[in-house]
Amino acid sequence: MYAEATPAELNQIQNLPFVAKVQPVTGGTVTHGFYGYAESQNGQINIGAIHAYQDNGYDTEIARGEGMLIAVLDAGFVGANSVNINDNLNILTTRNFVEGGTHVYQGSSHGFSVLSTMATFQPDVYVGTAPESSYALIKTEKELSETPEEMFHWIAGAEFADSIGADIINSSLGYSTFDDPADDYSVDDLDGRTSIISLGALAAARTGMLVVTSAGNAGGSAWDKITFPADADSILTVGSVNQYSMASTFSSRGYTVDGRVKPNVCARGEGATVFRPDGQIAWANGTSFSSPIMAGAAACLWQTQPNATAQQIIKALETSASHYYSHNIRIGYGIPNLGLAKRNLAVVVGGEIPHTLVYPNPFADYVELFLPDGEALDIELELYDLMDRKVAEGTLAGKRYQTLWSPGDHVPPGMYILYLRRGNEFQRLRVIKTI
């Protein structure tokens, strides 16, 4: 039987006694588990590795954003004051820079859906990326028009965020063309120094806040490129991928005109699950949702190393990402692995003794080596079987942050010992080849 249904309706269908299985055809995934309908998008960035982890091997540490303040700049938050997404949700303050005052629960519900990807805590139903963070809801966008005035609202909102001590700004807003064509930008302006909102984002980043923004949804259109302020330097620009980790066709492309990698990273923005203002969970598309998913993850990462800077958080996310050495205009450095980002940050900020992580293990064709520092050092590798016979060796010259190594097709499946030497570091690891 074929049916079109929301995630909430699918949950009801799965619980019917005569239904053996629900298989998605397109658009989303059906999962159960602690994260509920956010399982797929959260698992894609390995957020579970920092939501609960062990530093000493025994005691479980929880990092779900506690102590972090995230300012959400958006078009309106209809539903945020009427739908319970988290019994302990802490909305620290609100501010409306469009109509004035503090009422933000009118007009658009876009900001509420954005908020839900981070702040929701309903175990086994939906858990966002930063459910224990505090939030400031700031309206800067007019829903029914597109004028340069909104960029100045955005800058005022960012200044307000700084004044209340926000650690992170999430902005799921972008600008390129306006109601009056005389105000339009061109793609040649994507240098991080031309647009007033990009200059405002850079100024916000210079205060020490982590500014996270959506790349834009102009991919495949006449504009095609990232929108403003996504071109700003020193901020984290987030593009969109689907459930298969492929770049979304609508996700705006980089780079900037001066050659900087944008988007920096990607997260789920195609088939992302969000809350609607009627309390239902639904699938949604847009970098509007990949951005807050990553902003919430960054808050949790920062919680693990409170002395880190915003720029160190960005670097840790980039160097943990899937395409760090093969970055491209579609997905930038790729999809971060929060477990690896935490480890890299612990070395850079926490002073932990660095060692190389081999991933995955077991492996099929190749292993990926994640290096916790930026030194360009040669890596010598030797693979031995359990009879102490060398079956493969290789040298990777001058590698930094991460690299790949394949022992070759001649190596049969089985258990092996991998010897790795990098500078003064020597490791002996047990690895398993599967095919």
PABA-272320 format. One record per residue (C-alpha): residue number from 1; residue in three letters; chain; x, y, z. Coordinates in nm, 4 decimals. Each point is the difference from the previous one (the first is absolute). Layout:
BEGIN
NUM|ala|A|X|Y|Z
...
This chain:
BEGIN
1|met|A|0.0000|0.0000|0.0000
2|tyr|A|0.1230|0.3522|-0.0842
3|ala|A|-0.0884|0.2952|0.2209
4|glu|A|0.1009|0.3622|0.0453
5|ala|A|0.0270|0.0847|0.3678
6|thr|A|0.1685|0.2309|0.2466
7|pro|A|0.2499|-0.1500|0.2480
8|ala|A|-0.2659|0.0158|0.2719
9|glu|A|-0.2471|-0.1877|-0.2216
10|leu|A|0.2672|-0.2560|-0.0873
11|asn|A|0.0527|-0.0618|0.3698
12|gln|A|-0.3702|-0.0793|0.0362
13|ile|A|0.0100|-0.2280|-0.3048
14|gln|A|0.2995|-0.1923|0.1350
15|asn|A|-0.1883|-0.0729|0.3211
16|leu|A|-0.2960|-0.1602|-0.1770
17|pro|A|-0.0138|-0.3748|0.0799
18|phe|A|-0.0212|-0.1083|-0.3652
19|val|A|0.2989|0.2099|-0.1214
20|ala|A|0.3244|-0.1966|-0.0181
21|lys|A|0.2270|0.2710|-0.1432
22|val|A|-0.0025|0.3578|-0.1270
23|gln|A|0.2590|0.0717|-0.2681
24|pro|A|0.0555|0.3597|-0.1224
25|val|A|-0.0054|0.0402|-0.3762
26|thr|A|0.1451|0.3512|-0.0046
27|gly|A|0.0424|0.3124|0.2080
28|gly|A|0.0718|-0.1345|0.3466
29|thr|A|0.0784|-0.2909|0.2247
30|val|A|-0.1962|-0.2025|0.2534
31|thr|A|0.1964|-0.0718|0.3163
32|his|A|-0.0381|-0.0745|0.3654
33|gly|A|0.2475|0.0728|0.2758
34|phe|A|0.0978|0.2705|0.2441
35|tyr|A|0.0037|0.2732|-0.2666
36|gly|A|-0.3302|-0.1096|-0.1512
37|tyr|A|-0.0708|0.1794|-0.3262
38|ala|A|0.3298|0.1894|0.0282
39|glu|A|0.1974|-0.3264|0.0070
40|ser|A|0.1142|0.0154|-0.3599
41|gln|A|0.1007|0.3657|-0.0154
42|asn|A|0.1752|-0.0146|0.3380
43|gly|A|0.1723|-0.3278|-0.0780
44|gln|A|0.1328|0.1436|-0.3244
45|ile|A|0.2243|0.2363|0.1986
46|asn|A|0.0623|-0.2498|0.2841
47|ile|A|-0.1433|0.2346|0.2633
48|gly|A|-0.0496|-0.2929|0.2361
49|ala|A|0.3769|-0.0174|0.0510
50|ile|A|-0.0084|0.3244|0.1990
51|his|A|-0.3533|-0.0104|0.1389
52|ala|A|0.1284|-0.2842|0.2195
53|tyr|A|0.3668|-0.0962|0.0153
54|gln|A|0.2644|-0.1382|0.2342
55|asp|A|0.3148|0.2019|0.0655
56|asn|A|0.1544|-0.2365|0.2518
57|gly|A|-0.1502|-0.3239|-0.1247
58|tyr|A|-0.2452|-0.0293|0.2876
59|asp|A|-0.2071|0.3114|0.0698
60|thr|A|-0.2455|0.1105|-0.2647
61|glu|A|0.0168|0.3705|-0.0805
62|ile|A|-0.2999|0.1770|-0.1512
63|ala|A|0.0443|0.2877|-0.2451
64|arg|A|-0.3361|0.1116|-0.1350
65|gly|A|0.0674|0.3714|-0.0060
66|glu|A|-0.0377|0.0846|0.3694
67|gly|A|0.1378|0.3429|0.0839
68|met|A|-0.0042|0.1187|-0.3620
69|leu|A|-0.2207|0.2843|-0.1237
70|ile|A|-0.1122|-0.0175|-0.3622
71|ala|A|-0.1575|0.3065|-0.1601
72|val|A|-0.2369|-0.0916|-0.2837
73|leu|A|-0.0462|0.2779|-0.2578
74|asp|A|-0.3034|-0.0727|-0.2129
75|ala|A|-0.3334|0.1138|-0.1433
76|gly|A|-0.2325|-0.0971|0.2842
77|phe|A|-0.0599|-0.2752|0.2513
78|val|A|-0.3674|-0.0940|-0.0213
79|gly|A|-0.0396|-0.3196|0.2001
80|ala|A|0.2958|0.0503|0.2335
81|asn|A|-0.2309|0.1270|0.2755
82|ser|A|-0.2785|-0.2520|-0.0580
83|val|A|0.1611|-0.3339|-0.0955
84|asn|A|0.1890|-0.1817|0.2729
85|ile|A|0.3156|-0.1372|-0.1571
86|asn|A|0.1996|-0.0146|0.3236
87|asp|A|-0.1263|0.0046|0.3595
88|asn|A|0.3155|0.1860|0.1027
89|leu|A|0.0333|0.2311|-0.2981
90|asn|A|0.1679|0.3230|0.1087
91|ile|A|-0.0965|0.2989|-0.2168
92|leu|A|0.2190|0.2569|0.1704
93|thr|A|-0.1316|0.3018|-0.1870
94|thr|A|-0.1764|0.1164|-0.3161
95|arg|A|0.0371|0.3096|-0.2162
96|asn|A|-0.1788|0.1289|-0.3095
97|phe|A|0.2014|0.2359|-0.2201
98|val|A|-0.2668|0.0135|-0.2717
99|glu|A|-0.3098|0.1216|0.1859
100|gly|A|0.1809|0.0900|0.3211
101|gly|A|-0.0465|-0.1371|0.3490
102|thr|A|0.0449|-0.3562|0.1175
103|his|A|-0.2885|-0.1876|-0.1634
104|val|A|0.1372|-0.2457|-0.2569
105|tyr|A|-0.2791|-0.2591|-0.0106
106|gln|A|-0.1818|0.1435|-0.2995
107|gly|A|0.0367|0.0011|-0.3781
108|ser|A|0.2202|-0.2893|-0.0998
109|ser|A|0.0548|-0.3402|0.1616
110|his|A|0.3318|-0.0478|-0.1806
111|gly|A|0.2032|0.0886|0.3076
112|phe|A|-0.1876|-0.2529|0.2106
113|ser|A|0.0788|-0.2818|-0.2424
114|val|A|0.3627|0.1131|0.0034
115|leu|A|-0.0009|0.0049|0.3814
116|ser|A|-0.1514|-0.3486|0.0184
117|thr|A|0.3007|-0.1635|-0.1701
118|met|A|0.2157|0.1146|0.2921
119|ala|A|-0.2185|0.0386|0.3075
120|thr|A|-0.2441|-0.2920|-0.0105
121|phe|A|0.0314|-0.2629|0.2714
122|gln|A|-0.2565|-0.2765|-0.0301
123|pro|A|0.1953|-0.3265|0.0338
124|asp|A|-0.1032|-0.2692|-0.2490
125|val|A|-0.2090|0.2587|-0.1864
126|tyr|A|0.2387|0.2827|-0.0881
127|val|A|0.3215|0.1255|0.1603
128|gly|A|0.1751|0.3017|-0.1503
129|thr|A|0.3711|0.0689|-0.0118
130|ala|A|0.0130|0.2383|0.2996
131|pro|A|-0.2991|-0.0652|0.2273
132|glu|A|0.1680|0.1381|0.3131
133|ser|A|0.1148|0.3316|-0.1465
134|ser|A|-0.1737|0.3286|0.0758
135|tyr|A|-0.1488|0.2022|-0.2828
136|ala|A|-0.0672|0.3585|-0.0998
137|leu|A|-0.2662|0.0400|-0.2691
138|ile|A|0.0648|0.3073|-0.2135
139|lys|A|-0.2220|0.1070|-0.2878
140|thr|A|0.1856|0.1896|-0.2737
141|glu|A|-0.1773|-0.1067|-0.3191
142|lys|A|-0.3177|0.1289|-0.1653
143|glu|A|-0.1972|-0.2910|-0.1388
144|leu|A|-0.1700|0.1753|-0.2916
145|ser|A|0.2757|0.2154|-0.1428
146|glu|A|0.3706|-0.0033|-0.0824
147|thr|A|0.1735|0.3308|0.0623
148|pro|A|0.3487|0.1104|0.1119
149|glu|A|-0.1619|0.1202|0.3232
150|glu|A|-0.0133|-0.3604|0.1161
151|met|A|0.3775|-0.0262|-0.0139
152|phe|A|0.0232|0.2917|0.2425
153|his|A|-0.2545|-0.1773|0.2223
154|trp|A|0.2317|-0.3007|-0.0119
155|ile|A|0.2981|0.2080|0.1085
156|ala|A|-0.2037|0.1466|0.2863
157|gly|A|-0.1003|-0.3526|0.0974
158|ala|A|0.3629|-0.1137|-0.0009
159|glu|A|0.0975|0.2987|0.2169
160|phe|A|-0.2781|-0.0900|0.2398
161|ala|A|0.1203|-0.3600|0.0095
162|asp|A|0.3466|0.1198|0.0936
163|ser|A|-0.1399|0.2304|0.2708
164|ile|A|-0.1758|-0.2885|0.1774
165|gly|A|0.3060|-0.2240|-0.0117
166|ala|A|-0.1022|-0.2388|-0.2765
167|asp|A|0.2583|-0.2631|-0.0859
168|ile|A|-0.1469|-0.0925|-0.3381
169|ile|A|-0.2167|0.1688|-0.2606
170|asn|A|-0.2035|-0.2154|-0.2357
171|ser|A|-0.1288|0.1846|-0.3046
172|ser|A|-0.2137|-0.1904|-0.2485
173|leu|A|-0.0351|0.3100|-0.2162
174|gly|A|0.1686|0.1067|-0.3209
175|tyr|A|-0.0135|0.2942|-0.2414
176|ser|A|0.0936|0.0535|-0.3628
177|thr|A|-0.2785|0.1716|-0.1955
178|phe|A|-0.2705|0.2338|0.1258
179|asp|A|-0.3439|0.1331|-0.0840
180|asp|A|0.1665|0.2994|-0.1645
181|pro|A|0.2530|-0.1296|-0.2567
182|ala|A|0.2092|0.3114|0.0600
183|asp|A|0.0923|-0.1482|0.3371
184|asp|A|0.1099|-0.3372|-0.1389
185|tyr|A|0.3443|-0.1436|0.0607
186|ser|A|0.1941|-0.1974|-0.2605
187|val|A|0.2030|-0.3184|0.0470
188|asp|A|0.3114|0.2127|-0.0494
189|asp|A|-0.0751|0.1547|0.3384
190|leu|A|0.0570|-0.3322|0.1800
191|asp|A|0.3321|0.1076|0.1461
192|gly|A|-0.1014|0.0346|0.3648
193|arg|A|0.0732|0.3717|-0.0086
194|thr|A|-0.2707|0.1536|-0.2197
195|ser|A|-0.3372|-0.0880|0.1499
196|ile|A|-0.0973|0.1907|0.3137
197|ile|A|-0.1378|-0.3154|0.1616
198|ser|A|0.3219|-0.1910|-0.0699
199|leu|A|0.1977|0.2775|0.1650
200|gly|A|-0.2431|-0.0203|0.2907
201|ala|A|0.0514|-0.3767|0.0272
202|leu|A|0.3771|0.0485|-0.0014
203|ala|A|-0.0304|0.2619|0.2738
204|ala|A|-0.2118|-0.2426|0.2037
205|ala|A|0.2631|-0.2717|-0.0448
206|arg|A|0.2702|0.2392|0.1183
207|thr|A|-0.1783|0.0348|0.3330
208|gly|A|0.0710|-0.3685|0.0628
209|met|A|-0.3450|-0.1320|-0.0837
210|leu|A|-0.0329|-0.2964|-0.2338
211|val|A|-0.2158|0.1155|-0.2901
212|val|A|-0.1705|-0.2864|-0.1837
213|thr|A|-0.1958|0.0755|-0.3148
214|ser|A|-0.1813|-0.1875|-0.2737
215|ala|A|0.1711|-0.0145|-0.3391
216|gly|A|-0.3238|0.0801|-0.1823
217|asn|A|-0.2416|-0.1899|-0.2241
218|ala|A|0.1017|0.1493|-0.3346
219|gly|A|0.1733|-0.3095|-0.1397
220|gly|A|-0.1035|-0.0603|-0.3597
221|ser|A|-0.1634|0.3427|-0.0319
222|ala|A|0.1258|0.2983|-0.1941
223|trp|A|0.1867|0.1158|0.3126
224|asp|A|0.1281|-0.3514|0.0898
225|lys|A|0.2565|0.1255|0.2522
226|ile|A|-0.0036|0.0481|0.3764
227|thr|A|-0.1979|0.2983|0.1229
228|phe|A|0.1006|0.2758|0.2403
229|pro|A|0.1274|-0.0168|0.2768
230|ala|A|0.1207|-0.3523|-0.0836
231|asp|A|0.3081|0.1474|-0.1709
232|ala|A|0.1255|0.1648|0.3190
233|asp|A|0.3401|-0.0949|0.1343
234|ser|A|0.0366|-0.1686|0.3433
235|ile|A|-0.3571|-0.1357|0.0084
236|leu|A|-0.1328|-0.3531|-0.0502
237|thr|A|-0.2051|-0.0327|-0.3184
238|val|A|-0.2065|-0.3186|-0.0226
239|gly|A|-0.1265|-0.1644|-0.3178
240|ser|A|-0.2489|-0.2841|-0.0396
241|val|A|0.0268|-0.3718|-0.0685
242|asn|A|-0.2658|-0.2698|-0.0222
243|gln|A|-0.0325|-0.3251|0.1940
244|tyr|A|0.2572|-0.1606|-0.2312
245|ser|A|0.2575|0.2720|0.0811
246|met|A|-0.0261|0.1410|-0.3516
247|ala|A|-0.0123|0.3741|-0.0606
248|ser|A|-0.3534|0.1334|-0.0381
249|thr|A|-0.0682|0.1458|-0.3413
250|phe|A|-0.1446|0.3153|0.1579
251|ser|A|0.2954|0.0596|0.2323
252|ser|A|0.1863|0.3146|-0.1037
253|arg|A|0.3476|-0.0514|-0.1384
254|gly|A|0.3328|0.1587|0.0836
255|tyr|A|0.2660|0.1155|-0.0068
256|thr|A|0.0365|0.3694|0.0778
257|val|A|0.1470|0.2168|-0.2761
258|asp|A|0.3265|0.0184|0.1956
259|gly|A|0.0219|-0.3788|0.0130
260|arg|A|-0.1004|-0.0823|0.3589
261|val|A|-0.1734|-0.3340|0.0560
262|lys|A|-0.3729|0.0526|0.0418
263|pro|A|-0.2111|-0.1654|0.1148
264|asn|A|0.2354|-0.1028|0.2794
265|val|A|-0.1929|-0.3172|0.0857
266|cys|A|-0.3358|-0.1679|-0.0608
267|ala|A|-0.2756|-0.1686|0.1974
268|arg|A|-0.3483|-0.1330|-0.0739
269|gly|A|-0.2119|0.2578|-0.1749
270|glu|A|-0.1866|-0.2236|-0.2419
271|gly|A|-0.2601|-0.2121|0.1703
272|ala|A|0.0846|0.1491|0.3391
273|thr|A|-0.2575|-0.0610|0.2708
274|val|A|-0.1370|0.3058|0.1797
275|phe|A|-0.2947|0.1011|0.2136
276|arg|A|-0.2821|0.1971|-0.1570
277|pro|A|-0.2021|0.2604|0.1933
278|asp|A|-0.2914|-0.2451|0.0269
279|gly|A|0.2209|-0.2326|0.2046
280|gln|A|0.0487|-0.2544|-0.2789
281|ile|A|0.3389|-0.1277|-0.1141
282|ala|A|0.0601|0.0405|-0.3709
283|trp|A|0.2736|-0.0260|-0.2597
284|ala|A|0.1394|0.3260|-0.1291
285|asn|A|0.2581|0.1107|-0.2553
286|gly|A|0.2491|0.2837|0.0173
287|thr|A|0.3350|0.1100|0.1344
288|ser|A|-0.2202|0.1778|0.2538
289|phe|A|0.0026|-0.3329|0.1867
290|ser|A|0.3518|-0.1272|-0.0652
291|ser|A|0.1307|0.3197|0.1597
292|pro|A|-0.1690|-0.0382|0.3417
293|ile|A|0.0742|-0.3736|0.0086
294|met|A|0.3671|0.0958|-0.0245
295|ala|A|-0.0329|0.2991|0.2339
296|gly|A|-0.1416|-0.2251|0.2710
297|ala|A|0.2752|-0.2539|-0.0580
298|ala|A|0.2597|0.2769|0.0281
299|ala|A|-0.1482|0.1045|0.3348
300|cys|A|0.0456|-0.3526|0.1352
301|leu|A|0.3522|-0.0209|-0.1411
302|trp|A|0.0864|0.3324|0.1648
303|gln|A|-0.1386|-0.1256|0.3306
304|thr|A|0.2635|-0.2752|0.0009
305|gln|A|0.2778|0.2619|-0.0173
306|pro|A|-0.1311|0.3272|0.1483
307|asn|A|0.3354|0.1734|-0.0485
308|ala|A|-0.0078|-0.0487|-0.3758
309|thr|A|-0.0541|0.2946|-0.2325
310|ala|A|-0.2677|0.0175|-0.2657
311|gln|A|0.2666|-0.0295|-0.2687
312|gln|A|0.1341|-0.3168|0.1608
313|ile|A|-0.3518|-0.1439|-0.0050
314|ile|A|-0.0265|0.0737|-0.3732
315|lys|A|0.3401|-0.1569|-0.0677
316|ala|A|-0.0829|-0.3113|0.2021
317|leu|A|-0.3218|-0.0472|-0.1980
318|glu|A|0.1741|0.0527|-0.3330
319|thr|A|0.2901|-0.2354|0.0694
320|ser|A|-0.2371|-0.2756|0.1138
321|ala|A|-0.2105|0.0272|-0.3139
322|ser|A|-0.0392|-0.2613|-0.2714
323|his|A|0.1627|0.1935|-0.2865
324|tyr|A|0.2702|0.1995|0.1733
325|tyr|A|0.2616|-0.0859|-0.2630
326|ser|A|-0.2451|-0.0067|-0.2881
327|his|A|-0.2113|0.3065|0.0768
328|asn|A|-0.2161|0.1315|-0.2792
329|ile|A|-0.2512|0.2720|-0.0840
330|arg|A|-0.2983|-0.2224|0.0835
331|ile|A|0.0703|-0.1135|0.3554
332|gly|A|0.3142|0.1864|0.1033
333|tyr|A|0.1963|-0.2188|0.2413
334|gly|A|-0.2945|-0.2382|0.0270
335|ile|A|-0.1916|-0.1477|0.2923
336|pro|A|0.1670|0.0336|0.3419
337|asn|A|0.0452|-0.2939|0.2346
338|leu|A|-0.0610|0.1457|0.3464
339|gly|A|0.1839|-0.2823|0.1729
340|leu|A|0.3147|0.0784|-0.1970
341|ala|A|-0.0506|0.3743|0.0403
342|lys|A|-0.0155|-0.0451|0.3781
343|arg|A|0.3206|-0.1982|-0.0039
344|asn|A|0.1823|0.2552|-0.2162
345|leu|A|-0.1197|0.2846|0.2203
346|ala|A|0.1178|-0.1838|0.3124
347|val|A|0.3512|-0.0119|-0.1448
348|val|A|0.0107|0.3617|-0.1154
349|val|A|-0.1668|0.1556|0.3042
350|gly|A|0.0081|-0.2618|0.2743
351|gly|A|0.3619|-0.1028|-0.0474
352|glu|A|-0.0735|-0.3706|-0.0247
353|ile|A|0.2823|-0.2153|-0.1369
354|pro|A|-0.0707|-0.0332|-0.3727
355|his|A|-0.0357|-0.3316|-0.1758
356|thr|A|-0.1308|-0.1024|-0.3396
357|leu|A|-0.3489|-0.1432|-0.0304
358|val|A|-0.0582|-0.2735|-0.2557
359|tyr|A|-0.3570|-0.0100|-0.1306
360|pro|A|-0.2041|-0.2015|-0.0835
361|asn|A|0.0985|-0.3198|0.1724
362|pro|A|-0.0993|-0.2528|-0.1310
363|phe|A|0.0710|0.1383|-0.3496
364|ala|A|-0.0728|-0.1165|-0.3539
365|asp|A|0.2345|0.1615|-0.2525
366|tyr|A|0.1853|0.2732|0.1854
367|val|A|0.0488|0.1629|0.3384
368|glu|A|-0.0224|0.3689|0.0737
369|leu|A|0.2638|0.1461|0.2295
370|phe|A|-0.1074|0.2966|0.2104
371|leu|A|0.2980|0.2011|0.1225
372|pro|A|-0.0559|0.2252|0.3026
373|asp|A|0.2388|0.2774|-0.0991
374|gly|A|0.0994|0.2072|-0.2990
375|glu|A|0.3603|-0.1139|-0.0364
376|ala|A|0.0871|-0.1236|-0.3487
377|leu|A|0.1764|-0.3243|0.0909
378|asp|A|0.0672|-0.3206|-0.1910
379|ile|A|-0.1974|-0.3062|0.1109
380|glu|A|0.1582|-0.3450|-0.0280
381|leu|A|-0.2393|-0.2962|0.0061
382|glu|A|0.0596|-0.3739|0.0158
383|leu|A|-0.2719|-0.2650|0.0088
384|tyr|A|0.0746|-0.3458|0.1434
385|asp|A|-0.2166|-0.3096|0.0227
386|leu|A|-0.0306|-0.2030|0.3205
387|met|A|0.2907|-0.2198|-0.1119
388|asp|A|0.2191|0.3128|0.0106
389|arg|A|0.0331|0.0143|-0.3787
390|lys|A|0.0076|0.3416|-0.1641
391|val|A|-0.2833|0.0225|-0.2527
392|ala|A|0.0048|0.3706|-0.0874
393|glu|A|0.1989|0.3163|0.0625
394|gly|A|-0.0040|0.3584|-0.1095
395|thr|A|0.1156|0.3543|0.0695
396|leu|A|-0.2288|0.3022|-0.0155
397|ala|A|0.2063|0.3138|-0.0449
398|gly|A|-0.0659|0.3263|0.1824
399|lys|A|-0.3577|-0.0598|0.1135
400|arg|A|-0.2002|0.2310|0.2271
401|tyr|A|-0.3309|-0.0482|0.1809
402|gln|A|-0.1284|-0.3017|-0.1940
403|thr|A|0.0908|-0.2348|-0.2827
404|leu|A|-0.0877|-0.3381|-0.1560
405|trp|A|0.2006|-0.3215|-0.0341
406|ser|A|-0.0912|-0.3170|-0.1884
407|pro|A|0.2110|-0.3109|0.0685
408|gly|A|-0.0918|-0.1375|-0.3426
409|asp|A|-0.2430|-0.2457|-0.1578
410|his|A|0.2358|-0.2916|0.0615
411|val|A|-0.0628|0.0089|0.3769
412|pro|A|-0.2678|-0.2600|0.0887
413|pro|A|-0.2650|0.0483|0.2686
414|gly|A|0.1194|-0.0639|0.3529
415|met|A|0.1582|0.1460|0.3123
416|tyr|A|0.3287|0.1915|-0.0276
417|ile|A|0.2427|0.2083|0.2012
418|leu|A|0.0631|0.3489|-0.1355
419|tyr|A|0.3233|0.1728|0.0981
420|leu|A|-0.0055|0.3752|-0.0455
421|arg|A|0.2838|0.2465|0.0446
422|arg|A|-0.0431|0.3781|-0.0303
423|gly|A|0.2726|0.2265|0.1353
424|asn|A|0.0661|-0.1120|0.3577
425|glu|A|-0.3306|-0.1864|0.0148
426|phe|A|-0.0099|-0.3778|-0.0308
427|gln|A|-0.3204|-0.2031|0.0154
428|arg|A|-0.0903|-0.3655|-0.0220
429|leu|A|-0.3641|-0.0624|-0.0870
430|arg|A|-0.2124|-0.3061|-0.0617
431|val|A|-0.2120|0.0440|-0.3132
432|ile|A|-0.2447|-0.2211|-0.1867
433|lys|A|-0.0441|-0.0110|-0.3789
434|thr|A|-0.3479|-0.1142|-0.0997
435|ile|A|0.0125|-0.0582|-0.3765
